[in-house]
Amino acid sequence: MTMKTFNELRLINVNEHTERKGKFTYLSWTWAVDQLLQNDPSATWIFGDPVYFNETVMVFCTVNAFGKSMTCQMPVLNNTNKAIQNPDAFAVNTAMQRALVKTISLFGIGLYIYAGEDLPDEEVPDLTVEADKWLLAISGTKTMDELKEVYGAAYKALSKDKSAVEKIASAKDLQKGTLMALQA
């Protein structure tokens, strides 16, 4: 069997085997292991001893494949990517499987899904007050063209606050229904 290179493995499309949870994308550990073993049947992995930081835990995984060893660590995280205080066995096991997938990705399989994860979260502004002003403007429109124009401006102004955008979208749909009924 010819060993695949990193450049070949990184081209494998993993999108159909991922799942979104909140704003994060996760690759199925079973699929990642399957791909690893199809490409290097002699691959092995081992989990290191968990390390405790105050009341949180870091897990470690080393994968031996393609003639080299790679190691990743992963804190035990909740669904918002925050470290869990005093995690239970299930949470530790979940983190171990995520560490396995992340370590496999260092060989190329699914590496691209981690792009940007090391960047700090952008602070999401609270635009509730501004959204309320746009709600009034949307409900006061008299024509479909005016509604389209006001909604476009509102969307542009509020696009960084998902809940504000959802509010104005609902108001737009309601006003659109009202205007269509008046035209009928």
C-alpha positions in Angstrom: 0.0 0.0 0.0 1.3 3.4 -1.0 1.3 5.9 1.9 -0.7 9.0 1.1 0.9 12.4 1.7 -0.4 15.2 3.9 -1.3 17.1 0.6 -3.4 14.1 -0.5 -5.1 13.6 2.9 -6.0 17.2 3.3 -8.0 17.1 0.1 -10.5 14.5 1.5 -13.9 16.2 1.7 -15.2 15.5 5.2 -18.3 17.8 5.0 -20.8 15.0 4.7 -19.5 13.5 8.0 -19.7 16.7 10.1 -22.3 18.0 12.5 -23.0 21.5 13.6 -23.6 22.2 17.2 -24.1 25.8 17.8 -21.4 27.7 15.9 -19.0 24.8 15.9 -18.5 22.0 13.4 -17.6 18.5 14.6 -16.3 15.6 12.6 -17.6 12.1 13.5 -14.8 10.3 15.4 -15.9 7.0 13.8 -15.6 8.3 10.3 -12.2 10.0 11.1 -10.9 6.7 12.5 -12.2 4.8 9.5 -10.5 7.2 7.1 -7.2 7.0 9.1 -7.2 3.2 9.1 -8.2 3.0 5.4 -5.1 5.1 4.6 -2.8 3.6 7.2 -4.0 0.2 8.5 -1.1 0.1 11.0 -2.2 3.4 12.7 -2.5 3.4 16.5 -3.5 5.9 19.1 -3.2 6.3 22.8 -4.7 8.7 25.3 -2.5 10.3 27.9 -3.4 10.8 31.5 -5.8 13.7 32.0 -4.3 16.9 33.5 -6.3 18.9 36.0 -6.2 22.7 36.0 -8.0 23.8 39.1 -11.5 22.3 38.5 -11.1 21.7 34.8 -9.5 18.9 32.8 -7.3 18.7 29.7 -7.1 15.4 27.8 -4.3 14.2 25.4 -4.2 12.0 22.4 -1.2 10.7 20.4 -1.7 9.1 17.0 1.0 7.1 15.4 0.4 7.0 11.6 2.2 7.5 8.3 5.6 6.9 10.0 5.3 9.6 12.6 3.5 10.5 15.9 1.3 13.6 16.5 -0.2 14.7 19.8 -3.1 17.1 20.5 -4.6 18.2 23.7 -8.2 19.2 24.3 -9.9 20.7 27.3 -13.2 19.1 28.4 -15.7 21.6 26.9 -19.4 22.2 27.0 -21.5 23.0 23.9 -20.4 26.6 23.9 -16.7 25.7 24.0 -16.2 26.7 27.6 -14.2 24.5 30.0 -16.5 22.4 32.2 -15.9 22.6 36.0 -15.6 19.1 37.5 -16.5 17.2 34.3 -18.2 13.8 34.6 -16.9 10.6 32.9 -19.1 11.2 29.8 -17.8 14.7 29.2 -14.2 13.5 29.6 -14.9 10.6 27.1 -16.4 13.1 24.7 -13.3 15.3 24.9 -11.1 12.3 24.4 -12.9 11.4 21.1 -12.7 15.1 20.0 -8.9 15.0 20.8 -8.6 11.9 18.7 -10.3 13.5 15.7 -8.3 16.7 16.1 -5.0 14.6 16.3 -6.1 12.7 13.2 -6.6 16.1 11.5 -3.0 16.9 12.0 -2.2 14.3 9.3 -4.6 16.2 6.9 -7.9 14.4 7.3 -10.4 17.2 8.1 -7.8 19.7 9.1 -9.7 22.5 7.4 -12.7 22.3 9.8 -10.4 23.7 12.5 -9.5 26.8 10.5 -10.1 29.9 12.6 -10.9 28.1 15.8 -7.9 29.7 17.5 -9.1 33.1 16.7 -10.8 35.0 19.6 -14.6 35.2 19.5 -15.8 38.5 18.1 -17.7 40.5 20.7 -21.3 40.5 19.5 -22.9 43.9 20.1 -26.3 44.2 21.7 -28.3 46.2 19.2 -31.7 45.8 20.9 -32.5 49.5 21.3 -31.5 50.2 17.7 -33.6 47.2 16.5 -36.6 48.6 18.3 -36.3 51.8 16.3 -36.0 49.8 13.0 -39.1 47.8 14.0 -41.1 51.0 14.1 -39.7 52.1 10.8 -40.6 48.8 9.2 -44.1 48.8 10.6 -44.6 52.3 9.3 -43.8 51.6 5.6 -46.6 52.2 3.1 -45.4 50.3 0.0 -43.4 47.2 -0.8 -40.6 49.3 -2.3 -40.4 51.3 0.9 -40.4 48.1 3.0 -37.6 46.7 0.9 -35.5 49.8 1.3 -36.1 50.2 5.1 -35.5 46.5 5.7 -32.2 46.6 3.7 -31.0 49.5 5.7 -32.0 47.9 9.0 -30.3 44.6 8.1 -27.1 46.4 7.2 -27.2 48.3 10.5 -28.0 45.3 12.6 -26.2 42.4 10.8 -23.8 41.8 13.7 -26.6 40.9 16.2 -28.4 37.7 15.2 -31.3 38.2 17.5 -31.8 41.8 16.2 -31.8 40.5 12.7 -34.4 37.8 13.6 -36.7 40.5 15.1 -36.6 42.8 12.0 -37.0 39.8 9.7 -40.2 38.8 11.6 -41.4 42.4 11.4 -40.7 42.6 7.7 -42.6 39.4 7.0 -45.6 40.7 9.1 -45.5 44.1 7.3 -45.2 42.4 4.0 -48.4 40.4 4.7 -50.2 43.5 5.8 -49.2 45.4 2.7 -50.1 42.5 0.4 -53.6 42.3 2.1 -54.1 46.0 1.5 -53.3 45.6 -2.1 -55.7 42.7 -2.6 
